[in-house]
Structures are given as C-alpha cells and as structure tokens.
Amino acid sequence: MKLINNLQSYGLISILLHWIMAVLILGLFVLGEYMVDLTYYDPWYIKAPNFHRSLGVVVGFLFICRLIWRIKSIRPNVEGKQWEKSTALAVHRLFYVLIAIICISGYLITTADGQGVSIFNWFTLPATLYGFNNQEDIAGLVHEWSTQILLILAALHGIAALKHHFINRDSTLRRMLRPK
C-alpha cells in the first residue's frame, strides 16, 4: 500500500485527507442546518454550535495539511478529454478557495464579539479580527453562500466521478478509493 502519490494513482495520505474532509464537511453542513432551527430550550442549543465550531477548526487544520500536501506531492495524471482535465483543475482550485472562505468566515462569525473559539474545551483559538460593522451578519452570509456553492460543486464532482467510472470506465474513481 503506497502512502504517497505517483503519476498513476493517489497514495493513502491523499485518499484519507480527501475522504475525511468530505465526510466532515458534509457532517458540518448537516449539523449547521440542524442547529439553526434549535430553540433556546433545546439541550443541543449550546452543544451543537460548539461542536460545529470545533469540527470547523479541525477542517481548517486538515485543509492546511491538504494544501501543503498537494503543493509538495506529485499529482496523478488526470484522465479524460482536454476540457475535462481543465474543468477538473478549475473545480479543485475552486474547492480550495471555497473551503478557505468557509473556514475564515466561520471564524469571523464566532469571533465577531471578540471572544475566542473554544475547541472541544481543550484550548481556545484567540479572536484576532473582530469589531467590524455587521461582522457576524456579513460573515454569516458569506459562510452560508460559500457552503451552498461548495455542496453543489461537490455533488457535481461526485456525478463526474460516477460518469468516469460507469460511462468512461476509466480509473478516476478507483484511484480515489484505494491506493495501488
């Protein structure tokens, strides 16, 4: 089992970063949608946002690790027509931009009042940017819209992977499921 990428396939590190982040981001979306409808007397009214913020910081950390890993490691050759290769590169770059925007806007929502972000009650990430007019509202809109765009893009990404697997019958999906 290969840990690192080569020109033909992804290594275990890339695969784990991809799928762990995918599951966490989807879970954060579901939790985010759930928690906005909680009432003050719901036992999850405080717990859900704290858990959401903590997992968001984990995603931010994994995002930085993944970005460094992507810059430093070999990228396998992309299969498909030239327009598919160009689109895949653009979509992956957009994923990185959107995830960065979501993490930063989530941080700005949480720290708008000057308080840091408690991470699983283990430590607190300090508030460094706060006190801007309507910071929480503006960051909230950016967070919501960028998350919606990311999820639409992720759905299209998944459909494209299935198209490559079932119609093109190439190894695009298999390469992201198991290292060779």
N, CA and C of each residue as an Amber inpcrd file, in Angstrom:
protein
   540
   0.8580000  -1.1750000   0.0000000   0.0000000   0.0000000   0.0000000
   0.9020000   1.2350000   0.0000000   0.6900000   2.1070000  -0.9730000
   1.5140000   3.2970000  -1.1210000   0.9570000   4.4440000  -0.2900000
   1.8350000   5.1240000   0.4300000   1.4240000   6.2900000   1.2110000
   1.3790000   7.5530000   0.3670000   2.2730000   7.6580000  -0.5970000
   2.3710000   8.8910000  -1.3850000   1.8660000   8.6740000  -2.8070000
   1.5540000   9.7700000  -3.4640000   1.0430000   9.7320000  -4.8330000
   2.1510000   9.3600000  -5.8160000   1.7240000   8.8230000  -6.9530000
   2.6050000   8.6990000  -8.1070000   1.8110000   9.1650000  -9.3310000
   2.3750000   9.0800000 -10.4920000   1.6920000   9.6020000 -11.6800000
   0.4460000   8.8010000 -12.0570000   0.3220000   7.5710000 -11.5440000
  -0.8270000   6.7450000 -11.8920000  -1.9240000   6.7300000 -10.8320000
  -1.5630000   6.9570000  -9.5730000  -2.5840000   6.8420000  -8.5330000
  -2.2820000   7.7390000  -7.3270000  -3.3200000   7.9170000  -6.5260000
  -3.1770000   8.6590000  -5.2760000  -2.6850000   7.7140000  -4.1970000
  -1.9150000   8.2560000  -3.2600000  -1.4530000   7.4820000  -2.1270000
  -2.4630000   7.5600000  -0.9890000  -2.2100000   6.7780000   0.0350000
  -3.1260000   6.6850000   1.1710000  -3.3200000   8.0430000   1.8630000
  -2.2690000   8.8540000   1.9450000  -2.3960000  10.1550000   2.6150000
  -3.3920000  11.0410000   1.8710000  -3.2710000  11.1370000   0.5660000
  -4.2130000  11.9500000  -0.2230000  -5.6340000  11.4150000  -0.1250000
  -5.7680000  10.1090000  -0.1900000  -7.0980000   9.4910000  -0.1290000
  -7.7510000   9.7620000   1.2280000  -6.9960000   9.5720000   2.3060000
  -7.5610000   9.8220000   3.6400000  -7.9210000  11.2950000   3.8310000
  -7.0430000  12.1990000   3.4160000  -7.3650000  13.6210000   3.5330000
  -8.6300000  13.9660000   2.7430000  -8.7630000  13.4130000   1.5490000
  -9.9340000  13.6700000   0.7070000 -11.2180000  13.2130000   1.3850000
 -11.2480000  11.9500000   1.8160000 -12.4900000  11.3860000   2.3420000
 -12.8120000  11.8690000   3.7530000 -11.8090000  12.0610000   4.5890000
 -12.0780000  12.5840000   5.9350000 -12.6540000  13.9890000   5.8330000
 -12.0510000  14.8160000   4.9830000 -12.5710000  16.1750000   4.8140000
 -13.9620000  16.1640000   4.1970000 -14.1990000  15.2860000   3.2310000
 -15.5200000  15.2070000   2.6020000 -16.5910000  14.8540000   3.6340000
 -16.3090000  13.8610000   4.4690000 -17.2720000  13.4420000   5.4930000
 -17.4800000  14.5570000   6.5190000 -16.3860000  15.1770000   6.9640000
 -16.5070000  16.2580000   7.9540000 -17.2880000  17.4450000   7.3900000
 -17.0100000  17.8280000   6.1610000 -17.7020000  18.9770000   5.5700000
 -19.1850000  18.6770000   5.3990000 -19.5100000  17.4890000   4.9340000
 -20.9200000  17.1120000   4.8080000 -21.5840000  17.0800000   6.1820000
 -20.8930000  16.5100000   7.1660000 -21.4290000  16.4760000   8.5240000
 -21.6190000  17.8680000   9.1030000 -20.6620000  18.7700000   8.8440000
 -20.7910000  20.1470000   9.3110000 -21.9780000  20.8420000   8.6620000
 -22.2150000  20.5540000   7.3920000 -23.3720000  21.1490000   6.7270000
 -24.6650000  20.6680000   7.3810000 -24.7870000  19.3650000   7.5860000
 -25.9930000  18.8080000   8.2030000 -26.1690000  19.3860000   9.6040000
 -25.0990000  19.4170000  10.3780000 -25.1710000  19.9730000  11.7310000
 -25.5360000  21.4550000  11.6940000 -24.9580000  22.1890000  10.7570000
 -25.2690000  23.6150000  10.6230000 -26.7320000  23.8580000  10.3090000
 -27.2640000  23.0560000   9.3980000 -28.6900000  23.1870000   9.0600000
 -29.5690000  22.8180000  10.2450000 -29.1570000  21.8060000  10.9990000
 -29.9120000  21.3600000  12.1750000 -29.9110000  22.4180000  13.2680000
 -28.7410000  22.9860000  13.5400000 -28.6200000  23.8550000  14.7130000
 -29.2970000  25.2070000  14.5400000 -29.4720000  25.6740000  13.3040000
 -30.0940000  26.9920000  13.1390000 -31.5740000  26.9790000  13.5030000
 -32.1600000  25.8010000  13.5660000 -33.5790000  25.6960000  13.9170000
 -33.8190000  25.3090000  15.3760000 -32.7590000  25.1900000  16.1550000
 -32.9230000  24.8070000  17.5560000 -33.5110000  25.9640000  18.3670000
 -34.3340000  25.6120000  19.3200000 -34.8910000  26.6270000  20.2150000
 -33.9860000  26.7640000  21.4390000 -34.1740000  27.8290000  22.1550000
 -33.3490000  28.1370000  23.3200000 -33.3780000  27.0120000  24.3550000
 -34.4750000  26.3060000  24.4630000 -34.6240000  25.2750000  25.4890000
 -34.1630000  23.8950000  25.0350000 -33.7350000  23.7800000  23.8100000
 -33.2330000  22.5070000  23.3020000 -31.8640000  22.2280000  23.9290000
 -31.6280000  20.9880000  24.3890000 -30.3360000  20.6760000  25.0090000
 -29.1450000  20.8560000  24.0500000 -29.3830000  20.8010000  22.7530000
 -28.3080000  20.9730000  21.7750000 -28.1110000  22.4290000  21.3660000
 -28.8730000  23.3450000  21.9490000 -28.7890000  24.7660000  21.5820000
 -27.3740000  25.3220000  21.7820000 -26.6950000  24.9060000  22.8220000
 -25.3220000  25.3310000  23.0920000 -24.3260000  24.3080000  22.5410000
 -24.6330000  23.0210000  22.6950000 -23.7020000  21.9630000  22.2990000
 -23.4440000  21.9370000  20.7910000 -24.4960000  22.0570000  19.9930000
 -24.3510000  21.9310000  18.5330000 -23.4320000  23.0080000  17.9530000
 -23.6240000  24.2900000  18.2780000 -22.6950000  25.2960000  17.7380000
 -21.2560000  25.0980000  18.2090000 -21.0700000  24.7020000  19.4770000
 -19.7130000  24.4560000  19.9680000 -19.0440000  23.3080000  19.2180000
 -19.8030000  22.2440000  18.9840000 -19.2990000  21.0920000  18.2430000
 -19.0120000  21.4870000  16.7900000 -19.9250000  22.2690000  16.2000000
 -19.7700000  22.7440000  14.8170000 -18.4880000  23.5710000  14.6860000
 -18.2750000  24.4810000  15.6030000 -17.0740000  25.3260000  15.5650000
 -15.8070000  24.4900000  15.7300000 -15.8320000  23.5600000  16.6650000
 -14.6510000  22.7220000  16.9050000 -14.3190000  21.8800000  15.6730000
 -15.3290000  21.2620000  15.0920000 -15.0930000  20.4730000  13.8750000
 -14.6650000  21.3640000  12.7180000 -15.1780000  22.5740000  12.6770000
 -14.7700000  23.5220000  11.6450000 -13.2850000  23.8420000  11.7370000
 -12.7760000  23.9750000  12.9550000 -11.3460000  24.2170000  13.1400000
 -10.5400000  22.9870000  12.7200000 -11.0610000  21.7990000  12.9980000
 -10.4020000  20.5670000  12.5400000 -10.3220000  20.5710000  11.0170000
 -11.4200000  20.9320000  10.3600000 -11.4190000  21.0100000   8.8910000
 -10.3980000  22.0500000   8.4260000 -10.3320000  23.1830000   9.1030000
  -9.3500000  24.2010000   8.7530000  -7.9210000  23.6780000   8.8590000
  -7.6400000  22.9390000   9.9170000  -6.3150000  22.3440000  10.1000000
  -6.0410000  21.3190000   8.9990000  -7.0050000  20.4410000   8.7370000
  -6.8310000  19.4420000   7.6780000  -6.6820000  20.1060000   6.3140000
  -7.3950000  21.2140000   6.1170000  -7.2910000  21.9590000   4.8620000
  -5.8560000  22.4600000   4.6580000  -5.2640000  23.0020000   5.6930000
  -3.8790000  23.4790000   5.5950000  -2.9430000  22.3110000   5.2950000
  -3.1430000  21.1890000   5.9970000  -2.3360000  19.9870000   5.7370000
  -2.5180000  19.5160000   4.2970000  -3.7470000  19.5110000   3.8460000
  -4.0320000  19.0420000   2.4900000  -3.4360000  19.9800000   1.4480000
  -3.5080000  21.2660000   1.6840000  -2.9410000  22.2380000   0.7530000
  -1.4230000  22.0610000   0.6590000  -0.7700000  21.9130000   1.7960000
   0.6810000  21.6820000   1.8050000   1.0110000  20.3730000   1.0890000
   0.2240000  19.3270000   1.3970000   0.4510000  18.0260000   0.7640000
   0.2720000  18.1180000  -0.7450000  -0.7310000  18.8450000  -1.1870000
  -0.9790000  18.9770000  -2.6340000   0.1590000  19.7290000  -3.3240000
   0.6730000  20.7530000  -2.6780000   1.7690000  21.5300000  -3.2550000
   3.0440000  20.6930000  -3.3270000   3.3060000  19.8930000  -2.3010000
   4.5670000  19.1650000  -2.1980000   4.5640000  17.8050000  -2.8940000
   3.4030000  17.2510000  -3.1990000   3.3810000  15.8920000  -3.7410000
   3.0530000  15.8800000  -5.2360000   3.3590000  14.7660000  -5.8280000
   3.0580000  14.5370000  -7.2430000   1.5490000  14.4070000  -7.4030000
   1.0260000  14.9550000  -8.4650000  -0.3940000  14.7630000  -8.7660000
  -0.5250000  13.7260000  -9.8740000  -1.3570000  12.7250000  -9.6650000
  -1.5580000  11.7320000 -10.7240000  -2.1120000  12.3910000 -11.9880000
  -1.8010000  11.7650000 -13.1120000  -2.3210000  12.2600000 -14.3800000
  -3.8450000  12.1870000 -14.3750000  -4.4730000  13.2130000 -14.9270000
  -5.9320000  13.2690000 -14.9990000  -6.3670000  12.5740000 -16.2850000
  -7.3630000  11.7150000 -16.1650000  -7.8780000  11.0130000 -17.3310000
  -9.0320000  11.7950000 -17.9320000  -9.2210000  11.6560000 -19.2290000
 -10.3460000  12.3040000 -19.8860000  -9.9020000  13.2280000 -20.9950000
 -10.8940000  13.8720000 -21.5750000 -10.6520000  14.8220000 -22.6610000
 -10.0410000  16.0990000 -22.0880000  -9.4960000  16.9330000 -22.9680000
  -8.8200000  18.1440000 -22.5070000  -9.7620000  19.0490000 -21.7140000
 -11.0190000  19.1880000 -22.1680000 -11.9550000  20.0550000 -21.4450000
 -12.2540000  19.4830000 -20.0610000 -12.2560000  18.1440000 -19.9380000
 -12.4900000  17.5170000 -18.6340000 -11.3030000  17.7530000 -17.7000000
 -10.1010000  17.6850000 -18.2400000  -8.9060000  17.9440000 -17.4460000
  -8.8800000  19.3940000 -16.9570000  -9.2120000  20.3120000 -17.8500000
  -9.2410000  21.7400000 -17.4780000 -10.3150000  22.0130000 -16.4390000
 -11.4780000  21.4030000 -16.6350000 -12.5810000  21.5820000 -15.6880000
 -12.2250000  20.9950000 -14.3300000 -11.6130000  19.8170000 -14.3240000
 -11.2210000  19.1750000 -13.0610000 -10.2420000  20.0610000 -12.2860000
  -9.2790000  20.6360000 -12.9790000  -8.3100000  21.5120000 -12.3190000
  -9.0020000  22.7530000 -11.7540000  -9.8880000  23.3520000 -12.5440000
 -10.6110000  24.5490000 -12.0820000 -11.4950000  24.2270000 -10.8780000
 -12.1860000  23.0980000 -10.9180000 -13.0720000  22.7080000  -9.8170000
 -12.2640000  22.4530000  -8.5440000 -11.1370000  21.7760000  -8.6600000
 -10.3160000  21.5190000  -7.4800000  -9.7780000  22.8160000  -6.8860000
  -9.3790000  23.7220000  -7.7340000  -8.9220000  25.0270000  -7.2290000
 -10.0620000  25.7710000  -6.5410000 -11.2520000  25.7040000  -7.1280000
 -12.4130000  26.3540000  -6.5290000 -12.7700000  25.7140000  -5.1880000
 -12.6190000  24.3880000  -5.0800000 -12.8240000  23.7210000  -3.7870000
 -11.9110000  24.3340000  -2.7230000 -10.6580000  24.4930000  -3.0450000
  -9.7090000  25.0580000  -2.0850000 -10.0890000  26.4800000  -1.6950000
 -10.4600000  27.2910000  -2.6680000 -10.8580000  28.6740000  -2.3820000
 -12.0980000  28.6920000  -1.4940000 -13.1010000  27.8830000  -1.8390000
 -14.3450000  27.8660000  -1.0700000 -14.1220000  27.3610000   0.3580000
 -13.3250000  26.3190000   0.5140000 -13.0710000  25.8050000   1.8640000
 -12.3510000  26.8610000   2.7000000 -11.4090000  27.5640000   2.1040000
 -10.7220000  28.6440000   2.8310000 -11.7130000  29.7300000   3.2250000
 -12.5850000  30.1280000   2.3050000 -13.5830000  31.1630000   2.5940000
 -14.5210000  30.7070000   3.7110000 -14.9540000  29.4640000   3.6550000
 -15.8700000  28.9360000   4.6730000 -15.2010000  28.9220000   6.0430000
 -13.9570000  28.4680000   6.1040000 -13.2430000  28.4300000   7.3930000
 -13.0320000  29.8370000   7.9480000 -12.6080000  30.7470000   7.1070000
 -12.3520000  32.1220000   7.5640000 -13.6490000  32.8040000   7.9790000
 -14.6980000  32.6450000   7.1760000 -15.9700000  33.2950000   7.5280000
 -16.5600000  32.6910000   8.8010000 -16.4110000  31.3790000   8.9990000
 -16.8690000  30.7550000  10.2390000 -16.1300000  31.3120000  11.4380000
 -14.8380000  31.4910000  11.2910000 -14.0330000  32.0990000  12.3540000
 -14.5050000  33.5280000  12.6330000 -14.7850000  34.2970000  11.5740000
 -15.2240000  35.6880000  11.7430000 -16.6100000  35.7840000  12.3880000
 -17.4740000  34.8180000  12.1100000 -18.7850000  34.7830000  12.7680000
 -18.5850000  34.6050000  14.2720000 -17.7970000  33.6030000  14.6080000
 -17.5990000  33.2200000  16.0060000 -16.8880000  34.2850000  16.8180000
 -15.9290000  34.9650000  16.2200000 -15.1100000  35.9170000  16.9700000
 -15.5950000  37.3570000  16.8220000 -16.7570000  37.5680000  16.2380000
 -17.2610000  38.9290000  15.9960000 -17.3760000  39.7410000  17.2760000
 -17.6390000  39.0640000  18.3940000 -17.7820000  39.7890000  19.6680000
 -16.4700000  39.8730000  20.4530000 -15.3750000  39.4050000  19.8450000
 -14.0740000  39.5000000  20.4980000 -13.6750000  38.2940000  21.3220000
 -14.5770000  37.3130000  21.4360000 -14.2450000  36.0990000  22.1860000
 -13.6240000  35.0640000  21.2530000 -12.6790000  34.2910000  21.7940000
 -12.0170000  33.2570000  21.0190000 -12.9330000  32.0660000  20.7610000
 -12.4050000  31.1070000  20.0210000 -13.1480000  29.8960000  19.6590000
 -12.6360000  28.7540000  20.5190000 -13.4990000  28.2040000  21.3660000
 -13.1310000  27.0610000  22.1900000 -13.1830000  25.8030000  21.3270000
 -12.0930000  25.0410000  21.3400000 -12.0030000  23.8300000  20.5350000
 -12.1340000  22.6200000  21.4560000 -13.3210000  22.0190000  21.4430000
 -13.6360000  20.8510000  22.2740000 -13.2860000  21.0730000  23.7440000
 -13.2890000  22.3030000  24.2050000 -12.9020000  22.6710000  25.5690000
 -11.4740000  22.2520000  25.9040000 -10.6370000  22.0360000  24.8670000
  -9.2300000  21.6860000  25.0820000  -8.3700000  22.9460000  25.1040000
  -8.6450000  23.8540000  24.1650000  -7.9020000  25.1080000  24.0740000
  -8.7830000  26.1110000  23.3480000  -8.3650000  27.3530000  23.3740000
  -9.1350000  28.4110000  22.7300000  -8.2860000  29.0770000  21.6590000
  -8.8610000  29.1680000  20.4810000  -8.2480000  29.9040000  19.3790000
  -8.5840000  31.3740000  19.6040000  -7.5990000  32.2320000  19.7310000
  -7.9050000  33.6240000  20.0740000  -8.6080000  34.3770000  18.9470000
  -9.3890000  35.3720000  19.3350000 -10.0280000  36.2650000  18.3670000
  -8.9960000  37.2980000  17.9480000  -8.7410000  37.3930000  16.6530000
  -7.7590000  38.3570000  16.1630000  -8.3770000  39.4320000  15.2780000
  -9.4340000  39.0830000  14.5880000 -10.1260000  40.0350000  13.7070000
 -11.5620000  40.1730000  14.1920000 -11.8790000  41.3060000  14.7760000
 -13.2420000  41.4890000  15.2780000 -13.5450000  42.9710000  15.4050000
 -14.8310000  43.2550000  15.5990000 -15.2550000  44.6200000  15.8260000
 -15.6510000  45.3830000  14.5760000 -15.7290000  44.7130000  13.4390000
 -16.1590000  45.3700000  12.2110000 -17.6730000  45.5260000  12.2150000
 -18.1810000  46.5350000  11.5460000 -19.6330000  46.7350000  11.4640000
 -20.2890000  45.5300000  10.8000000 -21.2970000  44.9940000  11.4610000
 -22.0750000  43.8560000  10.9470000 -21.2010000  42.6390000  10.6110000
 -20.1170000  42.4720000  11.3110000 -19.1890000  41.3740000  11.0130000
 -19.8750000  40.0120000  11.0380000 -20.6490000  39.7740000  12.0830000
 -21.2960000  38.4690000  12.2200000 -22.2920000  38.2220000  11.0920000
 -23.0630000  39.2390000  10.7270000 -24.0680000  39.0880000   9.6710000
 -23.4320000  38.9010000   8.2980000 -22.4420000  39.7260000   7.9900000
 -21.7860000  39.6360000   6.6850000 -21.0370000  38.3120000   6.5590000
 -20.2800000  37.9650000   7.5890000 -19.5530000  36.6890000   7.5720000
 -20.5310000  35.5150000   7.5060000 -21.6820000  35.6620000   8.1680000
 -22.6980000  34.6050000   8.1280000 -23.2380000  34.3810000   6.7250000
 -23.5000000  35.4530000   6.0070000 -23.9700000  35.3290000   4.6190000
 -22.8990000  34.7050000   3.7280000 -21.6640000  35.1580000   3.8900000
 -20.5640000  34.5870000   3.1050000 -20.4140000  33.1020000   3.4190000
 -20.4970000  32.7510000   4.7010000 -20.3820000  31.3630000   5.1430000
 -21.4940000  30.5070000   4.5180000 -22.7100000  31.0060000   4.5930000
 -23.8530000  30.2540000   4.0630000 -23.7650000  30.0740000   2.5510000
 -23.5170000  31.1530000   1.8300000 -23.4740000  31.0800000   0.3640000
 -22.3030000  30.2520000  -0.1390000 -21.1470000  30.4190000   0.4570000
 -19.9870000  29.6400000   0.0040000 -20.1750000  28.1570000   0.3120000
 -20.8550000  27.8510000   1.4140000 -21.1520000  26.4570000   1.7360000
 -22.1250000  25.8650000   0.7260000 -23.1480000  26.6230000   0.3630000
 -24.1090000  26.1460000  -0.6390000 -23.4080000  25.8690000  -1.9720000
 -22.5470000  26.7940000  -2.3870000 -21.8140000  26.6200000  -3.6450000
 -20.8980000  25.4050000  -3.5580000 -20.2200000  25.2460000  -2.4260000
 -19.3280000  24.0970000  -2.2450000 -20.0920000  22.7840000  -2.3580000
 -21.2590000  22.7180000  -1.7460000 -22.0260000  21.4670000  -1.7900000
 -22.5600000  21.1630000  -3.1720000 -22.9820000  22.1800000  -3.8940000
 -23.4220000  21.9740000  -5.2910000 -22.2520000  21.4730000  -6.1250000
 -21.1020000  22.1110000  -5.9410000 -19.9010000  21.7070000  -6.6640000
 -19.4870000  20.2870000  -6.2940000 -19.6040000  19.9360000  -5.0100000
 -19.2580000  18.5840000  -4.5620000 -20.1980000  17.5520000  -5.1780000
 -21.4770000  17.8870000  -5.2930000 -22.4310000  16.9720000  -5.9270000
 -22.0640000  16.7610000  -7.4030000 -21.7350000  17.8360000  -8.0840000
 -21.3090000  17.7180000  -9.4870000 -20.0050000  16.9290000  -9.5990000
 -19.1250000  17.1420000  -8.6560000 -17.8570000  16.4030000  -8.5980000
 -18.1300000  14.8960000  -8.4530000 -19.0470000  14.5490000  -7.5670000
 -19.4240000  13.1510000  -7.3810000 -20.0600000  12.5580000  -8.6240000
 -20.9330000  13.3180000  -9.2710000 -21.5740000  12.8520000 -10.5080000
 -20.5220000  12.6370000 -11.5930000 -19.5670000  13.5540000 -11.6930000
 -18.4930000  13.4120000 -12.6820000 -17.6640000  12.1590000 -12.4080000
 -17.3800000  11.8830000 -11.1280000 -16.6170000  10.6800000 -10.7790000
 -17.3870000   9.4230000 -11.1770000 -18.6970000   9.4280000 -10.9350000
 -19.5230000   8.2730000 -11.3270000 -19.5920000   8.1360000 -12.8460000
 -19.6530000   9.2500000 -13.5510000 -19.6440000   9.2310000 -15.0190000
 -18.3560000   8.5980000 -15.5320000 -17.2320000   9.0030000 -14.9270000
 -15.9510000   8.4150000 -15.3370000 -15.9150000   6.9130000 -15.0470000
 -16.5200000   6.5010000 -13.9390000 -16.4870000   5.0920000 -13.5630000
 -17.4180000   4.2360000 -14.4210000 -18.6700000   4.6810000 -14.5750000
 -19.6670000   3.8350000 -15.2350000 -19.7740000   4.0540000 -16.7490000
 -19.5030000   5.2450000 -17.2260000 -19.6400000   5.5170000 -18.6580000
 -18.2810000   5.4270000 -19.3530000 -17.3010000   6.1670000 -18.8570000
 -15.9690000   6.1390000 -19.4680000 -15.2050000   4.8620000 -19.1240000
 -15.5760000   4.2630000 -17.9940000 -14.9270000   3.0480000 -17.4930000
 -13.4140000   3.2360000 -17.3260000 -13.0470000   4.4100000 -16.7910000
 -11.6370000   4.6500000 -16.5080000 -11.3950000   4.5270000 -15.0030000
 -10.1820000   4.8010000 -14.5840000  -9.8140000   4.5450000 -13.1840000
  -9.9370000   5.7710000 -12.2800000 -10.5890000   6.8230000 -12.7370000
 -10.6720000   8.0600000 -11.9540000 -11.2130000   7.8160000 -10.5510000
 -12.3310000   7.1640000 -10.4300000 -12.9350000   6.9240000  -9.1140000
 -12.1410000   5.9000000  -8.3130000 -11.7260000   4.8260000  -8.9540000
 -10.9770000   3.7800000  -8.2410000  -9.6980000   4.3250000  -7.6230000
  -9.0650000   5.2930000  -8.2970000  -7.8130000   5.8630000  -7.7640000
  -8.0380000   6.5960000  -6.4540000  -9.2570000   7.1220000  -6.2350000
  -9.5330000   7.8540000  -5.0050000 -10.1600000   6.9560000  -3.9310000
 -10.3920000   5.7020000  -4.2730000 -10.9660000   4.7660000  -3.3060000
  -9.9200000   3.8790000  -2.6520000  -8.8600000   3.5650000  -3.3750000
  -7.8130000   2.7090000  -2.8000000  -6.4670000   2.9940000  -3.4770000
  -5.4250000   3.0330000  -2.6610000  -4.0920000   3.2590000  -3.2490000
  -3.5840000   1.9930000  -3.9080000  -2.7920000   2.1640000  -4.9480000
  -2.1820000   0.9850000  -5.5920000  -0.7820000   0.8030000  -5.0810000
